[in-house]
Amino acid sequence: MRVTNAIIFLCIFFFLFQLLVQGFTEGGVLQSGLLLTEPWRIITCMFLHANTEHLMFNMFALFVFGNQLERRIGGGAFLFIYFMSGLLGSIGFMFFSEPWESALGASGAIYGIIGALVVVAPRMIVYFFGLFPLPMAAAGIVYALIELFGFGAADNIAHSAHLLGLAGGYLFTRVYIERMNEGAWEMSMNKAIIFSIVFSTVVALFFGYVNYNDGIYTKTQACFYGKDDYEVIGCFENLVREYKENVRLKDVCAEYLRVYRYVNASGFAECKGFFYGRG
């Protein structure tokens, strides 16, 4: 089985767990404030999707572009570029987001595949939006411009992840092809897996340490696993009391009010004025 198709199978498998297992998605999405204690999120987020439409669109793009790239450069190199592009996409998201914001999906890695195809198959014709024939090089530029102009838009799309994933795929592939032509480097499957694990661990621990915030996000995330709204609110109320005289109260309130904007509880009074205005 090609690596591309194996990844598609894993994404569908993960999505079934998302539908069937409560809390499975929340335990795997990318959230930089949790990475120091839960570093696996830097990898698992690439296999999770928000809904069926998100999954189908990404898997169709992965099937079309991924198989084209893997056929040209081999499974080891494909896996390396896929994961490295996905990790760079995650870095792009974390750099431009708050520690409590979350992301999921294979889009950053798929944009990396598009960037890689610009290098290895620039004249390959693709039908943009299924209608307009464009050489791969031109399509890559169009994709980059779309993400660049969408940057900062309040559309719930991680444009920074797409843009950095695309750039990463292009740059990694250029370097890889040049080194391979010189006979200096050939990426086996084992090398790709080891390098991806090491690099992802370093990235996760670095961003996790920078955004740890005294463990605030680990504690607030635990609140979301309450069996009902009363238990969740009670958990947040306890955190508000714990951090009442602490400079981290603002971060606790950000998480509390992000979910329960208008709840009438004692902790809400302590948080009033933070981020979301009035209760």
Secondary structure by P-SEA (a helix, b strand, c coil): ccaaaaaaaaaaaaaaaaaccccccccccccccccccccccccccccccccaaaaaaaaaaaaaaaaaaaacccaaaaaaaaaaaaaaaaaaaaaacccccccccaaaaaaaaaaaaaaccccccccccccccccaaaaaaaaaaaaaaacccccccaaaaaaaaaaaaaaaaaaaaaaaaaccccccaaaaaaaaaaaaaaaaaaaaaaacccaaaaaaaaaaacccaaaaaaaaaaaaaaaccccaaaaaaaaaaacccccccaaaaaacccccccc
